[in-house]
Amino acid sequence: MQTQSGFAEVNGTRLYYEAAGAGMALALVHGFSLDTRMWDDQFEAFAERYRVVRYDARGFGKSAQPGSEKYMHAADLMALLEHLEIDRAAILGLSMGGGIAIDFALTYPEATRALVLVDSALGGYRWSPAWEASYAPIPARGQAGDIASAKKLWLAHPFFEPAMANPAVAARLTQIVSDYSGWHWGNADPGRGARPPAVERLDQIRVPTLIVVGERDLPDLHMTAEALEEGMLNARKVILRGAGHMANMEAPQKFNEVVLSFLAAI
């Protein structure tokens, strides 16, 4: 399968991307501290049926780091799709990527064909005090200049516990996080989400939406999935048995079946 890859100079930044396949466009948006490689089990499989684009968001992977100017990940994605001459796409995002996908649908409804939200974040949704307490030491290490320790703490976070229990997935995840610059743990990120925040506007999203959550993901993510299912008008939720936060890497075969079945139906 022929893959197009390169850098798009768009929206005041430089985004690395890969594209393959033909048909309905499908954009894959990675999670925080990750990059395009987290989709290795999906990219070619999905490109057999669709035109698939995966990219490194600003500040991650091979893409440029943020400067001091305000920006929006959803606007970066729109600019990338325009660069690739794609006027409408289904958006599949995991964790942070799910939050970006939701913001994209709110900001560019005419460009959104469908959503697949996996263990998704949600703009304006408040994390629990327990989650905040578990995460706080990680950026604290980064702000102290110890990015290596921040990465170790991050990989040891309960978010990744199910994934790290699988040696093959753990090796891939460790490599990706090791390559992450850690920029967001030592700098003030001028990036912003949709305004007003997405949590207040879910009923504005009308496109077909699949919500996927790993059975073993943290309570915060299950609560977010419930909020999405209740707040959106055309959404259904699937719980991926045995999987945690990195559902697509931990249970790729089942994940791909669920997503491809949903996409085929629209």
C-alpha positions as CSV (number, residue, x, y, z in Angstrom):
1,M,0.0,0.0,0.0
2,Q,1.3,3.4,-1.0
3,T,1.7,5.9,1.8
4,Q,2.1,9.6,1.3
5,S,4.0,11.3,4.1
6,G,5.5,14.7,4.7
7,F,5.1,18.0,6.5
8,A,2.3,20.5,6.0
9,E,3.2,24.1,6.7
10,V,-0.3,25.2,7.9
11,N,-1.9,27.5,10.4
12,G,1.5,29.0,11.5
13,T,3.0,25.6,12.3
14,R,4.5,22.5,10.7
15,L,2.6,19.2,11.0
16,Y,3.9,15.8,10.2
17,Y,1.3,13.5,8.5
18,E,0.9,10.2,6.7
19,A,-2.0,9.4,4.3
20,A,-3.0,6.2,2.5
21,G,-6.0,4.6,0.9
22,A,-9.1,5.9,-0.9
23,G,-12.7,6.6,-0.2
24,M,-14.3,8.4,2.7
25,A,-11.7,10.4,4.6
26,L,-10.8,9.3,8.2
27,A,-8.5,11.3,10.4
28,L,-6.8,9.7,13.4
29,V,-5.9,11.9,16.3
30,H,-3.5,10.6,19.0
31,G,-3.4,11.0,22.7
32,F,-1.3,13.2,24.9
33,S,2.5,12.5,24.9
34,L,1.9,10.1,21.9
35,D,2.2,10.4,18.1
36,T,1.2,8.7,14.9
37,R,2.7,5.4,15.9
38,M,0.0,4.7,18.4
39,W,-2.2,3.9,15.3
40,D,0.1,1.3,13.8
41,D,-2.5,-1.4,14.3
42,Q,-5.2,0.7,12.6
43,F,-3.5,2.7,9.8
44,E,-3.1,0.1,7.1
45,A,-6.2,-1.9,8.1
46,F,-8.4,1.2,7.9
47,A,-6.7,2.4,4.7
48,E,-8.0,-0.8,2.9
49,R,-11.4,0.8,3.0
50,Y,-10.9,4.6,3.6
51,R,-8.6,7.5,2.9
52,V,-6.8,7.5,6.2
53,V,-4.8,10.4,7.6
54,R,-2.8,10.2,10.8
55,Y,-0.6,13.1,12.0
56,D,1.4,14.4,14.9
57,A,-0.5,17.3,16.7
58,R,1.4,20.5,17.4
59,G,4.0,19.9,20.1
60,F,4.1,16.1,19.6
61,G,6.1,13.6,17.5
62,K,7.8,15.2,14.5
63,S,5.5,18.3,14.4
64,A,6.7,21.7,15.5
65,Q,6.4,22.8,19.1
66,P,4.0,25.6,20.0
67,G,5.4,29.1,20.2
68,S,3.8,32.0,22.2
69,E,0.9,32.5,19.8
70,K,-2.5,31.1,20.7
71,Y,-3.7,28.2,18.6
72,M,-6.3,25.4,18.6
73,H,-5.6,21.8,17.7
74,A,-8.9,21.5,15.9
75,A,-8.0,24.5,13.7
76,D,-4.6,22.8,12.9
77,L,-6.5,19.6,11.9
78,M,-8.8,21.6,9.6
79,A,-5.9,23.3,8.0
80,L,-4.2,19.9,7.4
81,L,-7.3,18.5,5.8
82,E,-7.6,21.5,3.6
83,H,-3.9,21.1,2.7
84,L,-4.7,17.5,1.6
85,E,-7.8,18.7,-0.3
86,I,-10.2,16.9,2.0
87,D,-13.4,18.8,2.6
88,R,-15.2,16.3,4.9
89,A,-13.9,13.5,7.2
90,A,-14.8,11.2,10.0
91,I,-12.6,12.0,13.0
92,L,-11.3,9.3,15.3
93,G,-9.5,10.4,18.4
94,L,-8.2,8.8,21.6
95,S,-8.0,10.6,25.0
96,M,-6.7,14.1,24.2
97,G,-7.4,13.2,20.5
98,G,-11.0,12.6,21.4
99,G,-11.3,16.1,22.9
100,I,-9.8,17.5,19.7
101,A,-12.3,15.5,17.6
102,I,-15.2,16.9,19.6
103,D,-13.9,20.5,19.3
104,F,-13.5,19.9,15.6
105,A,-17.1,18.8,15.2
106,L,-18.3,21.9,17.1
107,T,-16.1,24.3,15.2
108,Y,-16.3,22.8,11.7
109,P,-19.7,20.9,11.6
110,E,-19.8,21.0,7.8
111,A,-16.4,19.2,7.6
112,T,-17.4,16.5,10.1
113,R,-18.8,13.2,8.7
114,A,-18.8,11.2,11.9
115,L,-17.0,10.9,15.2
116,V,-15.3,7.9,17.0
117,L,-14.3,9.0,20.5
118,V,-12.1,6.5,22.3
119,D,-11.4,6.8,26.1
120,S,-12.0,10.4,25.3
121,A,-11.3,13.7,27.0
122,L,-13.9,16.5,26.9
123,G,-13.3,20.2,26.9
124,G,-14.5,21.8,30.1
125,Y,-15.2,18.5,31.9
126,R,-13.7,18.5,35.4
127,W,-11.3,15.8,36.3
128,S,-11.9,14.2,39.8
129,P,-9.7,15.3,42.7
130,A,-8.3,11.8,42.8
131,W,-7.2,12.0,39.2
132,E,-5.7,15.5,39.7
133,A,-3.7,14.3,42.7
134,S,-2.4,11.3,40.7
135,Y,-1.3,13.5,37.8
136,A,0.1,16.5,39.6
137,P,3.6,15.1,40.4
138,I,4.3,14.5,36.7
139,P,4.3,18.1,35.4
140,A,5.9,19.1,38.7
141,R,8.9,17.0,37.7
142,G,8.9,18.5,34.3
143,Q,8.8,22.1,35.6
144,A,11.7,21.2,37.8
145,G,13.6,20.3,34.6
146,D,13.5,16.5,35.2
147,I,11.7,15.4,32.0
148,A,13.1,11.8,32.3
149,S,11.5,11.3,35.7
150,A,8.3,12.9,34.5
151,K,8.1,10.3,31.7
152,K,8.8,7.4,34.1
153,L,6.0,8.6,36.4
154,W,3.7,9.1,33.4
155,L,4.2,5.5,32.2
156,A,3.6,4.3,35.8
157,H,0.3,6.2,36.0
158,P,-2.8,4.1,36.4
159,F,-3.9,5.3,32.9
160,F,-1.3,3.0,31.4
161,E,-1.4,0.1,33.9
162,P,-3.4,-2.4,31.6
163,A,-1.3,-1.5,28.6
164,M,2.0,-1.8,30.5
165,A,1.0,-5.3,31.6
166,N,1.2,-6.5,28.0
167,P,4.9,-6.7,27.1
168,A,4.5,-6.0,23.4
169,V,2.2,-3.0,24.0
170,A,4.4,-1.8,26.8
171,A,7.5,-1.8,24.6
172,R,5.8,0.3,21.9
173,L,4.2,2.7,24.4
174,T,7.5,3.2,26.2
175,Q,9.3,4.0,23.0
176,I,6.7,6.6,22.0
177,V,6.7,8.3,25.4
178,S,10.5,8.2,25.5
179,D,10.6,10.1,22.2
180,Y,8.1,12.7,23.4
181,S,9.9,16.1,24.1
182,G,8.1,16.7,27.4
183,W,7.5,20.2,26.2
184,H,4.0,20.5,27.8
185,W,5.4,19.6,31.3
186,G,7.9,22.5,31.3
187,N,6.1,25.2,29.4
188,A,2.8,27.1,29.4
189,D,0.8,25.9,26.4
190,P,-1.0,28.7,24.6
191,G,-3.4,26.1,23.0
192,R,-7.1,26.4,23.7
193,G,-10.2,24.4,23.1
194,A,-13.6,25.3,21.7
195,R,-15.4,28.3,23.3
196,P,-17.8,27.9,25.1
197,P,-16.3,24.6,26.2
198,A,-17.5,21.4,24.5
199,V,-19.1,20.0,27.7
200,E,-21.8,22.8,27.5
201,R,-22.5,22.2,23.8
202,L,-22.7,18.4,23.2
203,D,-26.3,18.7,22.0
204,Q,-25.0,20.7,19.0
205,I,-23.2,17.7,17.6
206,R,-25.6,15.8,15.2
207,V,-23.2,13.5,13.3
208,P,-23.2,9.7,13.9
209,T,-20.9,9.2,16.9
210,L,-19.4,6.0,18.4
211,I,-18.1,6.2,21.9
212,V,-15.6,3.5,22.8
213,V,-14.2,3.1,26.4
214,G,-11.9,0.4,27.7
215,E,-13.6,-1.7,30.4
216,R,-10.4,-1.2,32.6
217,D,-10.0,2.5,32.0
218,L,-10.2,4.9,35.0
219,P,-13.5,6.0,36.5
220,D,-13.0,9.5,35.1
221,L,-13.0,8.2,31.6
222,H,-16.1,6.1,32.1
223,M,-17.9,9.2,33.5
224,T,-16.8,11.2,30.5
225,A,-18.1,8.5,28.2
226,E,-21.5,8.5,30.0
227,A,-21.6,12.3,29.7
228,L,-20.9,12.1,26.0
229,E,-23.6,9.4,25.5
230,E,-26.2,11.4,27.4
231,G,-25.3,14.8,25.9
232,M,-25.0,13.9,22.2
233,L,-28.1,13.2,20.1
234,N,-26.8,10.5,17.7
235,A,-24.3,8.6,19.8
236,R,-23.9,5.1,21.1
237,K,-21.4,3.6,23.5
238,V,-19.4,0.4,23.3
239,I,-17.3,-0.9,26.2
240,L,-14.2,-2.8,25.1
241,R,-13.9,-5.8,27.4
242,G,-10.5,-6.4,29.0
243,A,-9.0,-3.2,27.6
244,G,-7.8,-0.1,29.4
245,H,-7.1,3.4,28.4
246,M,-5.1,2.5,25.3
247,A,-7.9,0.4,23.9
248,N,-6.8,0.5,20.2
249,M,-3.3,-0.8,21.2
250,E,-4.4,-3.3,23.8
251,A,-7.2,-5.0,21.9
252,P,-6.6,-4.0,18.2
253,Q,-8.5,-6.8,16.5
254,K,-11.7,-6.1,18.5
255,F,-11.2,-2.4,18.3
256,N,-10.8,-2.5,14.5
257,E,-13.9,-4.6,14.1
258,V,-16.1,-2.3,16.2
259,V,-14.9,0.9,14.4
260,L,-15.1,-0.6,10.9
261,S,-18.6,-1.9,11.6
262,F,-19.6,1.6,12.7
263,L,-18.0,3.4,9.7
264,A,-19.6,0.9,7.3
265,A,-23.1,1.7,8.6
266,I,-22.8,5.4,7.9
